[in-house]
């Protein structure tokens, strides 16, 4: 059985959906796993806290699954320290708070805090990055705007090992899909028309995430994220992948595109 550590900021429905998907697969016998704990970098006593109700729903879900919940508030932790020192000290306290748990693999599932270097070295942690292995860095919003700026043909996402090099740890699995053809061609043409009189920054400022091409890319990418995370965990649980092999032989991350496409059809 694969022992997982689950790290989440618990911001909303996406965090709950990820946890539920994995626990449903466990209940059905599809995933031979156990989640040893859930760690959250909020304890939900912070103020202001616009996501207090969402986070409480997440905490309640964790309790219903009888998973130990460990919280350590980043907001209230050592605000006197410089940012880098604060992150390192927080990481030290995080590791201390988890010292009683044993886990094979840590999953960053909607965890919105950048892990410190020492924690990345001591734990095997995997994270979703919303781009292909050779794709852009940054948030999913930044990635999509860069895809449009570069006139890209494809998009996708990867699961990578967390290292001190942000968003550039070795890719373990990935899935990709074309952003050309079918409905995309019309949206690209409309984008090209707008670019005749405006800059991309103008379009970004005026339309933001509602811009039709941007929204289409996001929709098709977002629906693949959860299946990719679940499929990657299954690769580890079934013994098809190990961190050691992926890290030291990082030449051929597993392409799960066909499996993911079938799951979202």
HELIX and SHEET records of a PDB file:
HELIX    1   1 UNK A   13  UNK A   28  1                                  16    
HELIX    2   2 UNK A   52  UNK A   64  1                                  13    
HELIX    3   3 UNK A   83  UNK A   97  1                                  15    
HELIX    4   4 UNK A  117  UNK A  122  1                                   6    
HELIX    5   5 UNK A  140  UNK A  149  1                                  10    
HELIX    6   6 UNK A  183  UNK A  195  1                                  13    
HELIX    7   7 UNK A  200  UNK A  207  1                                   8    
HELIX    8   8 UNK A  208  UNK A  210  5                                   3    
HELIX    9   9 UNK A  212  UNK A  237  1                                  26    
HELIX   10  10 UNK A  243  UNK A  248  1                                   6    
HELIX   11  11 UNK A  257  UNK A  264  1                                   8    
SHEET    1   A 8 UNK A  69  UNK A  71  0                                        
SHEET    2   A 8 UNK A  33  UNK A  40  1                                        
SHEET    3   A 8 UNK A   2  UNK A   7  1                                        
SHEET    4   A 8 UNK A 105  UNK A 108  1                                        
SHEET    5   A 8 UNK A 125  UNK A 129  1                                        
SHEET    6   A 8 UNK A 154  UNK A 161 -1                                        
SHEET    7   A 8 UNK A 171  UNK A 178 -1                                        
SHEET    8   A 8 UNK A 254  UNK A 255  1                                        
END                                                                             
